[in-house]
């Protein structure tokens, strides 16, 4: 995990502001985020340029299909979120946490292991008029033994996870974490456009959405994406 010295980018907030644009999210247009599109410097940076800066892949700079679906689901089902504590796992931009608070959640813990995502979450929360009392960014690795132990010691009412099933090993660890939280009474919702390692055997479909996407990011202009509830 790169730190400030390793990346050579001393001011992460300034980098994000200078390399992205403030744009509405297609499925939740009342939410705006610092995002990369084809008019922004970050979009035009090559992989070699990112590597030279020691910059992790900027997943935080895009509103991925699963995250959009889950954010829309939160806004459309505020009764499920009202006065609840929420974990936005692998938060990226903070989109899902923002939607959860707007839907009435009491607080949201937005976790990500990328320090640039942590800064993006802070900036995006502020863009949408939310405070650190409402959304708390955390760089804690929830899949580590210490991170899992902390969550189990004070489990959230709801866990939200968008676009996390793209890697076999990570998916195995995520499912294990979900099983442990589910056993503690946490209700878990997943947003996913049927990525490679989606564990359908322990998911129940709740809602389907059609999401406009850039062909530079996805394999189709409209991506069918579902929100699932975790039930092992």
MARPA-156230 format. One record per residue (C-alpha): residue number from 1; residue in three letters; chain; y, z, x. Coordinates in nm, 4 decimals, always signed. Layout:
N
<rec NUM; ala; A; <Y; Z; X>>
...
//
This chain:
232
<rec 1; unk; A; <+0.0000; +0.0000; +0.0000>>
<rec 2; unk; A; <+0.3169; -0.1108; +0.1757>>
<rec 3; unk; A; <+0.6027; +0.1343; +0.2150>>
<rec 4; unk; A; <+0.9708; +0.0596; +0.2771>>
<rec 5; unk; A; <+0.9295; +0.0221; +0.6538>>
<rec 6; unk; A; <+0.6280; -0.2048; +0.6209>>
<rec 7; unk; A; <+0.7965; -0.4412; +0.3783>>
<rec 8; unk; A; <+1.1282; -0.4472; +0.5578>>
<rec 9; unk; A; <+1.2949; -0.4304; +0.2136>>
<rec 10; unk; A; <+1.4957; -0.1105; +0.2195>>
<rec 11; unk; A; <+1.6442; -0.1405; -0.1287>>
<rec 12; unk; A; <+1.3747; -0.2385; -0.3760>>
<rec 13; unk; A; <+1.6092; -0.2197; -0.6727>>
<rec 14; unk; A; <+1.8543; -0.4602; -0.5101>>
<rec 15; unk; A; <+1.5698; -0.6975; -0.4234>>
<rec 16; unk; A; <+1.4456; -0.6990; -0.7835>>
<rec 17; unk; A; <+1.7947; -0.7522; -0.9244>>
<rec 18; unk; A; <+1.8668; -1.0312; -0.6772>>
<rec 19; unk; A; <+1.5401; -1.2208; -0.7170>>
<rec 20; unk; A; <+1.4755; -1.2055; -1.0933>>
<rec 21; unk; A; <+1.6610; -1.2747; -1.4168>>
<rec 22; unk; A; <+1.7078; -1.0492; -1.7190>>
<rec 23; unk; A; <+1.5076; -1.2242; -1.9895>>
<rec 24; unk; A; <+1.3646; -1.1429; -2.3334>>
<rec 25; unk; A; <+0.9879; -1.1153; -2.3721>>
<rec 26; unk; A; <+0.8565; -1.3939; -2.6015>>
<rec 27; unk; A; <+0.6426; -1.1768; -2.8310>>
<rec 28; unk; A; <+0.8837; -0.8796; -2.8242>>
<rec 29; unk; A; <+1.2265; -1.0487; -2.7965>>
<rec 30; unk; A; <+1.4183; -0.7241; -2.8489>>
<rec 31; unk; A; <+1.2812; -0.6043; -2.5132>>
<rec 32; unk; A; <+1.4391; -0.7489; -2.1986>>
<rec 33; unk; A; <+1.2946; -0.7274; -1.8493>>
<rec 34; unk; A; <+1.3682; -0.8296; -1.4919>>
<rec 35; unk; A; <+1.1388; -1.1349; -1.4800>>
<rec 36; unk; A; <+1.0724; -1.4308; -1.2557>>
<rec 37; unk; A; <+1.1021; -1.7819; -1.3952>>
<rec 38; unk; A; <+1.1517; -2.1213; -1.2341>>
<rec 39; unk; A; <+1.5253; -2.0574; -1.1942>>
<rec 40; unk; A; <+1.4850; -1.7366; -0.9947>>
<rec 41; unk; A; <+1.4501; -1.6881; -0.6170>>
<rec 42; unk; A; <+1.1280; -1.4870; -0.6546>>
<rec 43; unk; A; <+0.9562; -1.7732; -0.8404>>
<rec 44; unk; A; <+1.0465; -2.0130; -0.5582>>
<rec 45; unk; A; <+0.9194; -1.7891; -0.2783>>
<rec 46; unk; A; <+0.5986; -1.9161; -0.1213>>
<rec 47; unk; A; <+0.2956; -1.6995; -0.0552>>
<rec 48; unk; A; <+0.3796; -1.7231; +0.3147>>
<rec 49; unk; A; <+0.7308; -1.5905; +0.2496>>
<rec 50; unk; A; <+0.5957; -1.3030; +0.0430>>
<rec 51; unk; A; <+0.3435; -1.2199; +0.3149>>
<rec 52; unk; A; <+0.6140; -1.2308; +0.5825>>
<rec 53; unk; A; <+0.8040; -0.9645; +0.3888>>
<rec 54; unk; A; <+0.4849; -0.7652; +0.3365>>
<rec 55; unk; A; <+0.5523; -0.7956; -0.0348>>
<rec 56; unk; A; <+0.2530; -0.7409; -0.2659>>
<rec 57; unk; A; <+0.1913; -1.0086; -0.5269>>
<rec 58; unk; A; <+0.4763; -0.9470; -0.7760>>
<rec 59; unk; A; <+0.2687; -0.8940; -1.0896>>
<rec 60; unk; A; <+0.5533; -0.6740; -1.2167>>
<rec 61; unk; A; <+0.7792; -0.9801; -1.2443>>
<rec 62; unk; A; <+0.5841; -1.1437; -1.5275>>
<rec 63; unk; A; <+0.5135; -1.0540; -1.8892>>
<rec 64; unk; A; <+0.1399; -1.1212; -1.8955>>
<rec 65; unk; A; <-0.0385; -1.2174; -2.2154>>
<rec 66; unk; A; <-0.2341; -0.8939; -2.2565>>
<rec 67; unk; A; <+0.0737; -0.6821; -2.2004>>
<rec 68; unk; A; <+0.2745; -0.8806; -2.4543>>
<rec 69; unk; A; <+0.0019; -0.8479; -2.7165>>
<rec 70; unk; A; <-0.0315; -0.4741; -2.6615>>
<rec 71; unk; A; <+0.3463; -0.4250; -2.6711>>
<rec 72; unk; A; <+0.3656; -0.6176; -3.0000>>
<rec 73; unk; A; <+0.0751; -0.4128; -3.1368>>
<rec 74; unk; A; <+0.2582; -0.0894; -3.0532>>
<rec 75; unk; A; <+0.5753; -0.2037; -3.2282>>
<rec 76; unk; A; <+0.3802; -0.3192; -3.5334>>
<rec 77; unk; A; <+0.1769; +0.0041; -3.5591>>
<rec 78; unk; A; <+0.4294; +0.2768; -3.4964>>
<rec 79; unk; A; <+0.2191; +0.5144; -3.7056>>
<rec 80; unk; A; <-0.0374; +0.5180; -3.4238>>
<rec 81; unk; A; <+0.2233; +0.6043; -3.1604>>
<rec 82; unk; A; <+0.4508; +0.8474; -3.3401>>
<rec 83; unk; A; <+0.5090; +1.1637; -3.1327>>
<rec 84; unk; A; <+0.2144; +1.0818; -2.9044>>
<rec 85; unk; A; <+0.1900; +1.1089; -2.5259>>
<rec 86; unk; A; <+0.1012; +0.7739; -2.3717>>
<rec 87; unk; A; <-0.0492; +0.6503; -2.0465>>
<rec 88; unk; A; <+0.0539; +0.2929; -1.9621>>
<rec 89; unk; A; <-0.2128; +0.2169; -1.7013>>
<rec 90; unk; A; <-0.1327; -0.0464; -1.4324>>
<rec 91; unk; A; <+0.2047; -0.0802; -1.5975>>
<rec 92; unk; A; <+0.3566; -0.3620; -1.3899>>
<rec 93; unk; A; <+0.6938; -0.4283; -1.5522>>
<rec 94; unk; A; <+0.6784; -0.1265; -1.7822>>
<rec 95; unk; A; <+0.6738; -0.3500; -2.0913>>
<rec 96; unk; A; <+0.3991; -0.1580; -2.2719>>
<rec 97; unk; A; <+0.5554; +0.1814; -2.1988>>
<rec 98; unk; A; <+0.8907; +0.0578; -2.3299>>
<rec 99; unk; A; <+0.7295; -0.0710; -2.6502>>
<rec 100; unk; A; <+0.5400; +0.2559; -2.6945>>
<rec 101; unk; A; <+0.8602; +0.4607; -2.6762>>
<rec 102; unk; A; <+1.0376; +0.2226; -2.9105>>
<rec 103; unk; A; <+0.7457; +0.2695; -3.1499>>
<rec 104; unk; A; <+0.8011; +0.6447; -3.1532>>
<rec 105; unk; A; <+0.5861; +0.7825; -2.8708>>
<rec 106; unk; A; <+0.7023; +1.1191; -2.7366>>
<rec 107; unk; A; <+0.6665; +1.0178; -2.3713>>
<rec 108; unk; A; <+0.5028; +0.7525; -2.1558>>
<rec 109; unk; A; <+0.3564; +0.7856; -1.8072>>
<rec 110; unk; A; <+0.3719; +0.4384; -1.6499>>
<rec 111; unk; A; <+0.1403; +0.4177; -1.3503>>
<rec 112; unk; A; <+0.1102; +0.1459; -1.0873>>
<rec 113; unk; A; <+0.0082; +0.1439; -0.7206>>
<rec 114; unk; A; <+0.2769; -0.1111; -0.6220>>
<rec 115; unk; A; <+0.6052; +0.0591; -0.5206>>
<rec 116; unk; A; <+0.7986; -0.2468; -0.6396>>
<rec 117; unk; A; <+0.6446; -0.2075; -0.9845>>
<rec 118; unk; A; <+0.7586; +0.1554; -0.9890>>
<rec 119; unk; A; <+1.1158; +0.0437; -0.9229>>
<rec 120; unk; A; <+1.0860; -0.2385; -1.1780>>
<rec 121; unk; A; <+0.9691; +0.0123; -1.4412>>
<rec 122; unk; A; <+1.2760; +0.2285; -1.3759>>
<rec 123; unk; A; <+1.5119; -0.0689; -1.3952>>
<rec 124; unk; A; <+1.3493; -0.2131; -1.7067>>
<rec 125; unk; A; <+1.3466; +0.1206; -1.8866>>
<rec 126; unk; A; <+1.7199; +0.1562; -1.8198>>
<rec 127; unk; A; <+1.7819; -0.2030; -1.9361>>
<rec 128; unk; A; <+1.6359; -0.1050; -2.2716>>
<rec 129; unk; A; <+1.8318; +0.2173; -2.3026>>
<rec 130; unk; A; <+1.5465; +0.4524; -2.2154>>
<rec 131; unk; A; <+1.5585; +0.7536; -1.9864>>
<rec 132; unk; A; <+1.3324; +0.9140; -1.7265>>
<rec 133; unk; A; <+1.2499; +1.1831; -1.9824>>
<rec 134; unk; A; <+1.0964; +0.9129; -2.2009>>
<rec 135; unk; A; <+0.9268; +0.6930; -1.9371>>
<rec 136; unk; A; <+0.8033; +0.8435; -1.6122>>
<rec 137; unk; A; <+0.6955; +0.5911; -1.3466>>
<rec 138; unk; A; <+0.4150; +0.7153; -1.1212>>
<rec 139; unk; A; <+0.2559; +0.5605; -0.8148>>
<rec 140; unk; A; <-0.0502; +0.7838; -0.8577>>
<rec 141; unk; A; <-0.3752; +0.5864; -0.8326>>
<rec 142; unk; A; <-0.5467; +0.6854; -1.1570>>
<rec 143; unk; A; <-0.8753; +0.5390; -1.0322>>
<rec 144; unk; A; <-0.8917; +0.7698; -0.7310>>
<rec 145; unk; A; <-1.0774; +1.0979; -0.7635>>
<rec 146; unk; A; <-0.7535; +1.2985; -0.7415>>
<rec 147; unk; A; <-0.5714; +1.0707; -0.9859>>
<rec 148; unk; A; <-0.8539; +1.0865; -1.2389>>
<rec 149; unk; A; <-0.8753; +1.4642; -1.2062>>
<rec 150; unk; A; <-0.5039; +1.4991; -1.2834>>
<rec 151; unk; A; <-0.5362; +1.2835; -1.5935>>
<rec 152; unk; A; <-0.8385; +1.4749; -1.7194>>
<rec 153; unk; A; <-0.6579; +1.8043; -1.6661>>
<rec 154; unk; A; <-0.3909; +1.6925; -1.9114>>
<rec 155; unk; A; <-0.5201; +1.3840; -2.0928>>
<rec 156; unk; A; <-0.2755; +1.1624; -2.2830>>
<rec 157; unk; A; <-0.3071; +1.1126; -2.6558>>
<rec 158; unk; A; <-0.3204; +0.7362; -2.6044>>
<rec 159; unk; A; <-0.4082; +0.5102; -2.3099>>
<rec 160; unk; A; <-0.2742; +0.1528; -2.3119>>
<rec 161; unk; A; <-0.3995; -0.1074; -2.0639>>
<rec 162; unk; A; <-0.2960; -0.4727; -2.0500>>
<rec 163; unk; A; <-0.4590; -0.7398; -1.8319>>
<rec 164; unk; A; <-0.6666; -0.5080; -1.6142>>
<rec 165; unk; A; <-1.0091; -0.6781; -1.6287>>
<rec 166; unk; A; <-0.9640; -0.9532; -1.3696>>
<rec 167; unk; A; <-1.1658; -0.7989; -1.0833>>
<rec 168; unk; A; <-1.5258; -0.6818; -1.0989>>
<rec 169; unk; A; <-1.4943; -0.3584; -0.9007>>
<rec 170; unk; A; <-1.1650; -0.2585; -1.0576>>
<rec 171; unk; A; <-1.3075; -0.3265; -1.4037>>
<rec 172; unk; A; <-1.6034; -0.0993; -1.3332>>
<rec 173; unk; A; <-1.3690; +0.1801; -1.2270>>
<rec 174; unk; A; <-1.1377; +0.1259; -1.5249>>
<rec 175; unk; A; <-1.4268; +0.1473; -1.7712>>
<rec 176; unk; A; <-1.5448; +0.4690; -1.6044>>
<rec 177; unk; A; <-1.1952; +0.6176; -1.6380>>
<rec 178; unk; A; <-1.1763; +0.5087; -2.0011>>
<rec 179; unk; A; <-1.5092; +0.6731; -2.0788>>
<rec 180; unk; A; <-1.3900; +1.0011; -1.9301>>
<rec 181; unk; A; <-1.0599; +0.9954; -2.1165>>
<rec 182; unk; A; <-1.2309; +0.8916; -2.4403>>
<rec 183; unk; A; <-1.4569; +1.1948; -2.4066>>
<rec 184; unk; A; <-1.1420; +1.4091; -2.3867>>
<rec 185; unk; A; <-1.0133; +1.2646; -2.7133>>
<rec 186; unk; A; <-0.7781; +0.9956; -2.5774>>
<rec 187; unk; A; <-0.7497; +0.6885; -2.8006>>
<rec 188; unk; A; <-0.7577; +0.3724; -2.5868>>
<rec 189; unk; A; <-0.6208; +0.0270; -2.6614>>
<rec 190; unk; A; <-0.6640; -0.2784; -2.4403>>
<rec 191; unk; A; <-0.4674; -0.6042; -2.4405>>
<rec 192; unk; A; <-0.6558; -0.8955; -2.2880>>
<rec 193; unk; A; <-0.6846; -1.2758; -2.3227>>
<rec 194; unk; A; <-1.0597; -1.2556; -2.2502>>
<rec 195; unk; A; <-1.0378; -1.2352; -1.8732>>
<rec 196; unk; A; <-1.3518; -1.2599; -1.6644>>
<rec 197; unk; A; <-1.4645; -0.8965; -1.6656>>
<rec 198; unk; A; <-1.3558; -0.7855; -2.0134>>
<rec 199; unk; A; <-1.6208; -0.5280; -2.1268>>
<rec 200; unk; A; <-1.6661; -0.6569; -2.4822>>
<rec 201; unk; A; <-1.9731; -0.4375; -2.5309>>
<rec 202; unk; A; <-1.7495; -0.1294; -2.5558>>
<rec 203; unk; A; <-1.4504; -0.2819; -2.7351>>
<rec 204; unk; A; <-1.3685; -0.3354; -3.1016>>
<rec 205; unk; A; <-1.1165; -0.6057; -3.1900>>
<rec 206; unk; A; <-0.8032; -0.4802; -3.3664>>
<rec 207; unk; A; <-0.5588; -0.7746; -3.3654>>
<rec 208; unk; A; <-0.5231; -1.1302; -3.2305>>
<rec 209; unk; A; <-0.1985; -1.2927; -3.1155>>
<rec 210; unk; A; <-0.0957; -1.6397; -2.9972>>
<rec 211; unk; A; <+0.1364; -1.6060; -2.7003>>
<rec 212; unk; A; <+0.3460; -1.8843; -2.5419>>
<rec 213; unk; A; <+0.2830; -1.8954; -2.1682>>
<rec 214; unk; A; <+0.3955; -2.0944; -1.8673>>
<rec 215; unk; A; <+0.1297; -2.3304; -1.7342>>
<rec 216; unk; A; <+0.2255; -2.2085; -1.3867>>
<rec 217; unk; A; <+0.0744; -1.8696; -1.4783>>
<rec 218; unk; A; <-0.1945; -1.9430; -1.7342>>
<rec 219; unk; A; <-0.4267; -2.2335; -1.8140>>
<rec 220; unk; A; <-0.2662; -2.3154; -2.1488>>
<rec 221; unk; A; <+0.0798; -2.3176; -2.3060>>
<rec 222; unk; A; <-0.0462; -2.0953; -2.5898>>
<rec 223; unk; A; <-0.2785; -1.8135; -2.4919>>
<rec 224; unk; A; <-0.4903; -1.6479; -2.7596>>
<rec 225; unk; A; <-0.4876; -1.2788; -2.6793>>
<rec 226; unk; A; <-0.6459; -0.9813; -2.8504>>
<rec 227; unk; A; <-0.5864; -0.6113; -2.8744>>
<rec 228; unk; A; <-0.9075; -0.4107; -2.8628>>
<rec 229; unk; A; <-0.9919; -0.0456; -2.9148>>
<rec 230; unk; A; <-1.2232; +0.1158; -2.6599>>
<rec 231; unk; A; <-1.5346; +0.2623; -2.8203>>
<rec 232; unk; A; <-1.8238; +0.3193; -2.5749>>
//
